[in-house]
Structures are given as structure tokens and as C-alpha cells.
Amino acid sequence: MVNYFRFATALFFLSAFAATASAFPIPERLEFELSYTGITAGRAVQEVKQVNNEVQIISTARSADWLRFFFPVDDRIESFLLTDTSAQFMGTPRLYHERKREGKTITDREARFDHQKLEVTTIDHRNSSEKKHAITRQTYDSLSSFFYFRTVPLQVGTSHFIDIYDCNRLWNTEVKVLRREQLKTPLGRFNTIVIQPLLQSEGIFARTGDMLIWLTDDERRIPVQMKSKVVVGSITATLTGGSYWPVRK
């Protein structure tokens, strides 16, 4: 169940592959219902907003009341991006901070990016430790990387790669573009593009089995559904509401 909420907190927010960066709206709010084998297990919210000269992305996830007795989840992940008009994306990550409670596991750590020195400093506030890692010129954190994909053109049968630092190490992650498909959800019927991230890293990018994400087949690429197989059953995140540009159904 831990990997379920790590997965739901971040990966289904892969609202990716818009044709240009100008298609990215600020502010935006996406609301999701999280379910395990068909039973509602929690809710999550993804928000992005402009704060002075930075873009702030906030991801939160909380378990349903019935699950809190067995496995309480209360996660908040933030990414702060410095706006850069010369960049192909809306900015470069300055600070990534995750505060998570998943059962008995509590995490409080942050990554501070220095793109001039090409290094990142990770601080674990739980054990007062600090470490440094080298990064590439196009390195993103686990949250901002999803929004970067909105600037990438999309073609069925192709793959896209991105360097992602997850507070442990740097991963070159592949995302496959599989097919187009019509999908029916509680919000209506959507023409979608199905993608498959090939995940390697720990934490948010922990392997939880085969994973598929359905994105609206328009300029918004809104994630309307995500599914992942686990050892027993499957987990699903479904878009239920929020504040975003209208999508074509």
C-alpha cells in the first residue's frame, strides 16, 4: 500500500506532452480519487501557481477515513521553479521538498538545485544528514519533471527520456507513447493517448508493476486516469474535478 500512495501522489500527474510550453496554464488544480481494486482509498490534489518570480507545484494525498486506522497517509510534496524565459520549459527547479507520512514511515527531506555548478544538495531533516550529487543541465525533480513533458511533442510509437533526481540518485527515465484510445470516466468520454513510464528509482518512482496513464488527446494532455498492477490487484487514480482548461470529449 505504501507504493500505491507514492505512485498516486506523483505519477498520475504526468499531464504531459503538449506541443508547446505556452499550453501550460497557471493557476491549475486537478483533483483525483484514488482506489485500490475498486474501493475508494483516498484523494489527491495537484496545484500549480505563480508566486512572485517562481512557479510553485504542490501535490497532496490523504487516505480515506476507513483506511487511516490501518494505514494513515498524509503526503505533501512541493517543487519551486525559477522562471526562465530562455528555457524550453517554464523554469528550472530550485527546491524540492517532500513531507510524507505513510503508515509508520515518515519522510522529511529536500533537494536544493544549483544548475550553474551542476549539483544538487539533499538534506534529510529526520536524521540531520546532507549529501551532494552531480546533475545534468536538464535535470528535474520527481514533481516538476511531469510538467516538463508538456513541452514535448507526442507521437505514438516513440519514447521520450528525462533526467530525474529523486533525493537518492539521478535516473534517466523513459516514457513510451503506446496508442490512442477512447476512455469513459465519471467526467465523461474522452479521446486519450496512453503512455507507459518505465520506472526505475526508489520512493515516488518505485516499481509497482505495469503502469499506464491516459492523457486527453488535445493540447492540454490532462491525465484523466492512471492504473498500475501490484502484487495483489491494481491501483487507479481517476480525475474527478478541479480548475483547468476545458477538455474535448
C-alpha positions, 0 to 999 in steps of 0.5 A: 500500500505504501507504493500505491500512495507514492505512485498516486501522489506523483505519477498520475500527474504526468499531464504531459506532452503538449506541443508547446510550453505556452499550453501550460496554464497557471493557476491549475488544480486537478483533483483525483480519487484514488482506489485500490481494486475498486474501493475508494482509498483516498484523494489527491490534489495537484496545484500549480501557481505563480508566486512572485518570480517562481512557479510553485507545484504542490501535490497532496494525498490523504487516505480515506477515513476507513483506511487511516486506522490501518494505514494513515497517509498524509503526503505533501510534496512541493517543487519551486521553479525559477522562471526562465524565459530562455528555457524550453520549459517554464523554469528550472527547479530550485527546491524540492521538498517532500513531507510524507507520512505513510503508515509508520514511515515518515519522510522529511527531506529536500533537494536544493538545485544549483544548475550553474555548478551542476549539483544538487544538495539533499538534506534529510531533516529526520536524521540531520544528514546532507549529501551532494550529487552531480546533475545534468543541465536538464535535470528535474525533480520527481514533481516538476519533471511531469510538467516538463513533458508538456513541452514535448511533442507526442507521437505514438510509437516513440519514447521520450527520456528525462533526467530525474533526481529523486533525493537518492540518485539521478535516473534517466527515465523513459516514457513510451507513447503506446496508442490512442484510445477512447476512455469513459470516466465519471467526467465523461468520454474522452479521446486519450493517448496512453503512455507507459513510464518505465520506472526505475528509482526508489520512493515516488518512482518505485516499481509497482508493476505495469503502469499506464496513464491516459492523457486527453488527446488535445493540447492540454494532455490532462491525465484523466486516469492512471492504473498500475498492477501490484502484487495483489490487484491494481491501483487507479487514480481517476480525475474527478474535478478541479480548475483547468482548461476545458477538455474535448470529449 
